[in-house]
Amino acid sequence: MFTKLTELMDHMLEMGIPGTGIVVKQHGKEIYRYVNGYSDRENRIPMRGDERFYIYSCSKVATCTAALMLWEQGKYDLDDDLGKYMPEYYDITVGTEDGPRPANTKIKIRDLFRMTSGLDYWLTCPPLVEAVEKTGGRCPTRETIAYLAKHPLICDPGTEWHYSLSHDVLAALVEVISGEKFEDFVQKNIFAPLGITHSTFIAREADLPTIAPLYRNNQKPGEDKPRIEIFERGNEYQLGPEYASGGAGCVSTLDDYSTFLEGLKDGKLLKPETLKIMTTDQICNEGQRKTHDQWCGSGTYGYGLGVRCPPSEGEVLVTDFGWGGAAGAYLAIDPAYDLTVFYVQHVLMSPNAPLRSKILPTIKECLTGAEAATGAHRDGI
């Protein structure tokens, strides 16, 4: 049944990726698993399927789930000003050619979820460099995000969509509202209830030997083939040993995160009505739509509360929601087919990144034929 999917997975490896793995579940049961190649190419250690990887931006879906748990409890409103809970974000500025100016609008909590806060993804901006220095390199999450408030925004909140540190700020907000460290809140409310045992948002010194080697494609202009080499610096989004990056800090495994996706799909973490809001397109004006489509590509997907999702405008050709990570991880949940998909690899600047968009259509084609591959099956949108 899954011959074409296996051919796609084989092609991923043929492009120079050391090792890959994917788990597909339908109706709660595993219907396909592929684990091949090496988790550690240099030492010829084969992929087993239980390796720990940096899943980078796939972390965002767990972070937004954690924050929405608190919203369900009535702890905040999505349209509350961020400054109500983190006062340093009241007096925000926008960068211009003539220097910073006061922002015309405030950051709403909804803006953090949907990437319309005006923040950017500059990890070495002066305020974050200051945070590293002033905290002795520890970078506690809440304290570090307070420093980030000094950094001028790239636009007024709510006016444009920009991929950014918004979900890192959201993790700090979870700390403020819950009174717990973000990593502890996720462990207690998401990972432990689902029986997830090898995932964390803080990769401590003792964890590092348990994480599979991270690679990077260092192919130079003019070179014909990818040059996949060890990337020694690790996850640079973890600014310090006490920094839980809500946007890119999760370490997980193939089965752990697949279990998380099942729990999210089946209502074990969020109420169905909350999941519906999370997966409904939140892009609400022309400026947001234009900048979103410039970054994500136009037409196919919208953007909900932390996930790609069916768009609110134009022809709807997709029924899934999800996201991807910088080293190649990819997740999809498709309620119309009662499917969850989690794919892992560990290569930054990966040469096969464009192929991830083919994973879900290939699965649907294997299950239901060409009609599903074109998105014609739309039940459950």
Sequence and secondary structure as in RCSB ss.txt:
>XXXX:A:sequence
MFTKLTELMDHMLEMGIPGTGIVVKQHGKEIYRYVNGYSDRENRIPMRGDERFYIYSCSKVATCTAALMLWEQGK
YDLDDDLGKYMPEYYDITVGTEDGPRPANTKIKIRDLFRMTSGLDYWLTCPPLVEAVEKTGGRCPTRETIAYLAK
HPLICDPGTEWHYSLSHDVLAALVEVISGEKFEDFVQKNIFAPLGITHSTFIAREADLPTIAPLYRNNQKPGEDK
PRIEIFERGNEYQLGPEYASGGAGCVSTLDDYSTFLEGLKDGKLLKPETLKIMTTDQICNEGQRKTHDQWCGSGT
YGYGLGVRCPPSEGEVLVTDFGWGGAAGAYLAIDPAYDLTVFYVQHVLMSPNAPLRSKILPTIKECLTGAEAATG
AHRDGI
>XXXX:A:secstr
  HHHHHHHHHHHHTT SEEEEEEEETTEEEEEEEEEEEETTTTEE  S  BEE GGGHHHHHHHHHHHHHHTTS
  TTSBGGGTSGGGSS EE  TT  EE SS  BHHHHHHT SS    TT HHHHHHHHHTTT   HHHHHHHHTT
S BSS TTS     THHHHHHHHHHHHHSS HHHHHIIIIIHHHT  S BS   GGGGGGB   EEE   TT SS
  EEE TT  TT  STT   TTT  EE HHHHHHHHHHHHTTSSS HHHHHHHTS    SHHHHHHHHHHH SSS
 EE SSSEE  SSS      EEEE TTS EEEEETTTTEEEEEE  EET TTGGGGGGHHHHHHHHHH HHHHTT
   TT 
